[in-house]
């Protein structure tokens, strides 16, 4: 059994060809490089091709065993593949890091080791169409993506494999439809005061601006989340109903919302009541309202000493 080529990028993406005999041609066979799964592209009894995985090692080179494991047995090629930093392209940053699911966002990717031409860029399986390219910068236009997702930008450099990420947080793109974009609303403009807004199943919308006073906000199976990067966001409506598995989300348990978030309900004593829930209300019916704010270690405490009338300070136990 043999494996070619023998070197590749730390970012992965090198197409390995394993030649031999007795390989299983079904999905019961696995290939690993340094114990990390190699994504099989094709398989016959005499040849397997797979795309090398990325490797987090920081050395100048790293020699790896390549192994084929299947029900009938396994074979290991010792030190058959070497990750080489000298031929590894790198992504240092990208901007912007979010755009609508409809595509059309121009993304600028900076880094080192890109090709003069022939680079390929993708995000969560969607091709990003190259606009310009040079060894230190690539610009590309995103295409449509089905649903919101946060995923690393993949740059495939011809003959070298994938670029690795110097800082994954600076090169991870978020396909998300923003409230402030007219394209989120079919190109007809953003929601206006007194309108009824519906967020349906499959939609995830990022609330990145203050809203006018809406007549009714129905989150029916979709998701509305407050933008964690905005310093202050206010959602205003007369009625809000979260139903059908919908979600209204302000932060998460893993990432608490640490900026200012306001939900202001509007109404009066003569308003028309929504059945079951009433007026000036956030109603939840087979949906969820998640609010996770900044952790406050002490939410209440005791006076350490008496506070008298006219005192300008008080002393607390904690």
C-alpha positions as CSV (number, residue, x, y, z in Angstrom):
1,X,0.0,0.0,0.0
2,X,1.2,3.5,-0.9
3,X,0.0,7.1,-0.3
4,X,0.6,10.2,-2.4
5,X,1.4,13.1,-2.1
6,X,3.6,12.9,0.9
7,X,3.3,16.6,2.1
8,X,0.5,19.1,2.5
9,X,-1.0,22.1,4.3
10,X,-1.7,22.2,8.0
11,X,-5.1,23.6,6.9
12,X,-5.9,20.3,5.3
13,X,-7.5,20.0,1.9
14,X,-4.8,17.9,0.2
15,X,-6.2,15.1,-1.9
16,X,-4.5,11.9,-0.9
17,X,-4.5,8.8,-3.1
18,X,-3.9,5.4,-1.4
19,X,-3.1,2.6,-3.8
20,X,-3.2,-1.1,-2.7
21,X,-5.5,-4.0,-2.7
22,X,-8.3,-5.5,-0.6
23,X,-9.9,-2.1,0.2
24,X,-13.5,-2.1,1.1
25,X,-15.6,-0.1,-1.4
26,X,-18.4,0.6,1.1
27,X,-18.8,3.1,4.0
28,X,-17.5,0.6,6.6
29,X,-13.9,1.7,5.9
30,X,-12.2,4.7,7.5
31,X,-9.0,6.5,6.7
32,X,-7.1,8.6,9.3
33,X,-4.1,10.9,9.2
34,X,-2.5,11.4,12.6
35,X,-5.6,9.7,14.0
36,X,-7.8,12.4,12.4
37,X,-10.5,11.4,9.9
38,X,-9.6,11.8,6.2
39,X,-12.7,12.6,4.2
40,X,-13.1,9.8,1.7
41,X,-14.0,11.0,-1.8
42,X,-13.9,7.7,-3.7
43,X,-13.1,4.1,-3.0
44,X,-12.5,0.9,-5.0
45,X,-10.8,-2.3,-4.0
46,X,-7.5,-1.0,-5.2
47,X,-7.6,2.8,-4.6
48,X,-9.0,5.3,-2.0
49,X,-8.9,9.0,-2.4
50,X,-9.6,11.3,0.6
51,X,-9.1,14.9,1.6
52,X,-6.6,15.4,4.4
53,X,-7.9,16.9,7.7
54,X,-6.6,20.1,9.2
55,X,-4.1,19.7,12.1
56,X,-3.7,22.2,15.0
57,X,0.0,21.4,15.6
58,X,2.2,24.5,15.5
59,X,5.5,22.8,14.5
60,X,7.4,23.5,11.3
61,X,6.6,20.0,10.2
62,X,4.6,17.1,11.5
63,X,5.0,13.5,10.3
64,X,1.8,11.4,10.4
65,X,0.8,7.8,10.0
66,X,-1.9,7.1,7.4
67,X,-4.2,4.3,8.4
68,X,-7.0,2.4,6.6
69,X,-9.4,0.7,9.0
70,X,-12.1,-1.7,7.9
71,X,-13.9,-4.8,9.1
72,X,-11.5,-7.2,7.3
73,X,-8.5,-5.6,8.9
74,X,-6.3,-2.5,8.9
75,X,-3.1,-1.2,7.4
76,X,-0.9,1.6,8.7
77,X,1.6,3.5,6.6
78,X,4.2,5.0,9.0
79,X,5.1,8.6,8.5
80,X,3.5,8.6,5.1
81,X,2.2,12.2,5.2
82,X,3.9,15.3,6.5
83,X,2.2,18.6,7.4
84,X,4.6,21.4,6.3
85,X,4.2,25.0,7.6
86,X,6.4,26.3,4.7
87,X,3.7,25.4,2.1
88,X,0.7,26.2,4.3
89,X,-1.3,29.2,3.3
90,X,-2.9,31.2,6.2
91,X,-6.0,33.3,6.7
92,X,-5.4,36.2,9.1
93,X,-8.7,38.0,8.9
94,X,-11.9,38.5,6.9
95,X,-14.3,41.4,6.7
96,X,-17.3,41.6,7.0
97,X,-17.9,38.5,9.1
98,X,-21.7,38.3,8.5
99,X,-24.1,38.7,5.6
100,X,-27.5,37.7,4.4
101,X,-28.5,34.2,3.4
102,X,-29.4,35.6,0.0
103,X,-25.8,36.2,-0.8
104,X,-24.2,39.2,-2.5
105,X,-21.9,40.2,0.4
106,X,-18.4,41.2,-0.8
107,X,-16.0,39.5,1.6
108,X,-12.3,40.6,1.8
109,X,-10.0,37.8,3.0
110,X,-6.4,38.7,4.0
111,X,-3.6,36.3,4.6
112,X,-0.4,34.8,3.2
113,X,0.4,32.1,0.6
114,X,-2.6,32.5,-1.6
115,X,-2.2,31.8,-5.3
116,X,-2.1,34.5,-8.0
117,X,-5.1,32.8,-9.6
118,X,-7.2,29.7,-9.2
119,X,-8.0,30.0,-5.5
120,X,-11.4,28.7,-4.5
121,X,-13.4,30.0,-1.6
122,X,-16.4,28.4,0.2
123,X,-18.5,29.0,3.3
124,X,-20.5,26.2,4.8
125,X,-20.5,24.5,1.4
126,X,-21.6,27.6,-0.6
127,X,-19.2,28.9,-3.2
128,X,-18.0,32.5,-2.7
129,X,-17.4,33.8,-6.2
130,X,-13.9,35.3,-6.6
131,X,-13.8,39.0,-7.5
132,X,-10.0,39.6,-7.1
133,X,-7.1,37.6,-5.9
134,X,-3.4,38.0,-5.1
135,X,-1.0,36.3,-2.7
136,X,-2.1,38.3,0.3
137,X,-5.7,39.1,-0.4
138,X,-8.8,37.6,-1.9
139,X,-12.2,39.3,-2.4
140,X,-15.3,37.3,-3.2
141,X,-19.1,37.5,-3.4
142,X,-21.2,35.2,-1.2
143,X,-23.9,33.1,-2.8
144,X,-27.3,31.9,-1.5
145,X,-27.2,29.7,1.6
146,X,-30.2,27.7,2.9
147,X,-30.6,28.9,6.5
148,X,-28.5,30.7,9.0
149,X,-25.2,29.2,9.9
150,X,-21.8,30.3,11.4
151,X,-18.9,28.6,9.6
152,X,-15.2,29.1,8.9
153,X,-14.2,30.5,5.6
154,X,-12.4,27.9,3.4
155,X,-9.7,29.0,1.0
156,X,-8.5,26.2,-1.3
157,X,-5.1,27.1,-2.8
158,X,-4.3,25.2,-5.9
159,X,-1.6,22.6,-5.4
160,X,-1.3,23.4,-1.6
161,X,-4.6,22.6,0.0
162,X,-6.7,24.7,2.5
163,X,-5.4,27.8,4.2
164,X,-5.3,27.5,8.0
165,X,-6.8,30.1,10.3
166,X,-4.5,32.3,12.4
167,X,-7.4,33.3,14.5
168,X,-10.6,31.4,13.8
169,X,-12.8,34.1,15.4
170,X,-11.5,36.6,12.8
171,X,-12.3,34.3,9.8
172,X,-15.6,32.7,10.7
173,X,-18.5,34.0,8.6
174,X,-22.1,34.2,9.9
175,X,-24.8,33.7,7.3
176,X,-27.6,35.6,9.0
177,X,-30.5,37.8,7.8
178,X,-30.4,41.2,9.5
179,X,-33.5,43.1,10.5
180,X,-31.9,46.3,9.0
181,X,-31.5,44.9,5.5
182,X,-34.3,45.4,3.0
183,X,-33.3,42.1,1.4
184,X,-34.4,40.2,4.5
185,X,-37.9,41.5,3.7
186,X,-37.9,40.7,0.0
187,X,-36.3,44.0,-1.1
188,X,-39.4,46.0,-0.2
189,X,-37.9,47.9,2.7
190,X,-37.6,47.3,6.5
191,X,-40.6,47.0,8.8
192,X,-42.5,50.3,9.5
193,X,-44.6,51.4,12.5
194,X,-48.0,49.7,13.0
195,X,-47.1,46.8,10.7
196,X,-47.6,43.1,11.4
197,X,-44.4,41.2,11.1
198,X,-44.2,37.4,10.7
199,X,-41.0,35.3,11.1
200,X,-41.7,31.9,9.8
201,X,-40.1,28.4,10.2
202,X,-36.6,28.3,8.7
203,X,-36.0,32.0,9.1
204,X,-33.4,33.3,11.6
205,X,-33.3,37.1,11.8
206,X,-30.7,39.2,13.7
207,X,-32.2,42.2,15.4
208,X,-29.4,44.7,14.8
209,X,-31.4,48.0,15.0
210,X,-34.1,49.5,17.1
211,X,-37.6,48.8,15.8
212,X,-40.5,51.3,15.4
213,X,-43.6,50.4,17.4
214,X,-45.0,47.4,15.6
215,X,-48.6,46.5,15.6
216,X,-48.0,42.7,16.0
217,X,-44.8,40.6,15.9
218,X,-45.5,36.9,15.3
219,X,-42.5,34.6,15.6
220,X,-44.1,31.4,14.1
221,X,-41.5,28.7,14.0
222,X,-38.6,31.1,13.2
223,X,-36.0,32.8,15.4
224,X,-35.4,36.4,16.3
225,X,-32.2,37.1,18.1
226,X,-30.7,40.3,19.5
227,X,-27.4,41.3,18.0
228,X,-24.7,40.8,20.7
229,X,-22.4,43.3,19.0
230,X,-24.8,46.2,19.2
231,X,-24.4,48.4,22.2
232,X,-28.1,48.9,22.6
233,X,-31.2,47.4,21.0
234,X,-34.9,48.1,21.6
235,X,-37.8,46.0,20.3
236,X,-41.1,47.8,20.4
237,X,-44.5,46.3,19.7
238,X,-48.2,46.2,20.9
239,X,-48.3,42.4,20.8
240,X,-45.6,39.7,20.5
241,X,-46.5,36.1,20.1
242,X,-43.9,33.3,19.9
243,X,-45.5,30.1,18.6
244,X,-45.0,26.9,16.6
245,X,-41.5,26.3,17.9
246,X,-40.4,29.9,17.4
247,X,-37.7,31.5,19.5
248,X,-37.1,35.0,20.8
249,X,-33.5,35.0,22.0
250,X,-31.4,37.5,23.9
251,X,-28.1,35.9,24.6
252,X,-27.5,32.3,25.5
253,X,-26.2,30.3,28.4
254,X,-22.9,29.9,26.7
255,X,-22.8,33.6,25.5
256,X,-24.7,35.9,27.9
257,X,-25.9,39.2,26.4
258,X,-23.9,41.8,28.1
259,X,-25.1,44.9,26.3
260,X,-28.4,46.9,26.7
261,X,-31.5,45.1,25.5
262,X,-35.0,46.5,25.8
263,X,-38.4,45.1,25.0
264,X,-41.1,47.8,25.2
265,X,-44.7,46.8,25.0
266,X,-47.3,49.5,24.0
267,X,-51.0,49.7,24.6
268,X,-53.8,51.4,26.5
269,X,-56.9,50.4,28.6
270,X,-59.1,50.2,25.5
271,X,-56.9,48.0,23.4
272,X,-58.2,44.9,21.7
273,X,-57.2,41.8,23.8
274,X,-55.4,38.9,22.1
275,X,-57.3,35.7,23.0
276,X,-55.9,34.0,26.1
277,X,-53.0,36.4,26.4
278,X,-54.6,39.9,26.5
279,X,-53.1,43.3,25.7
280,X,-49.6,44.7,25.7
281,X,-48.2,41.2,26.1
282,X,-45.5,38.7,25.1
283,X,-47.3,35.5,24.6
284,X,-45.6,32.1,24.4
285,X,-47.4,29.2,22.8
286,X,-45.2,26.2,22.0
287,X,-42.3,28.5,21.6
288,X,-39.5,29.8,23.8
289,X,-38.2,33.1,25.2
290,X,-34.5,32.9,26.2
291,X,-33.0,35.8,28.1
292,X,-29.4,35.4,29.4
293,X,-27.7,38.5,30.8
294,X,-24.4,39.2,32.4
295,X,-23.8,37.2,35.5
296,X,-24.3,39.2,38.7
297,X,-22.6,37.4,41.6
298,X,-24.5,39.2,44.4
299,X,-28.1,40.0,43.6
300,X,-29.1,41.0,47.2
301,X,-27.4,41.5,50.6
302,X,-27.9,42.8,54.2
303,X,-27.1,46.1,55.7
304,X,-23.9,45.9,57.8
305,X,-25.0,48.8,60.0
306,X,-28.1,51.0,60.5
307,X,-28.7,53.6,57.9
308,X,-30.3,56.8,59.4
309,X,-32.3,59.4,57.8
310,X,-30.1,62.0,56.1
311,X,-27.1,59.5,55.6
312,X,-25.5,59.8,52.2
313,X,-23.8,56.4,52.3
314,X,-24.8,52.9,53.5
315,X,-22.6,50.0,54.5
316,X,-23.4,46.6,53.2
317,X,-22.2,43.1,54.3
318,X,-21.3,42.2,50.7
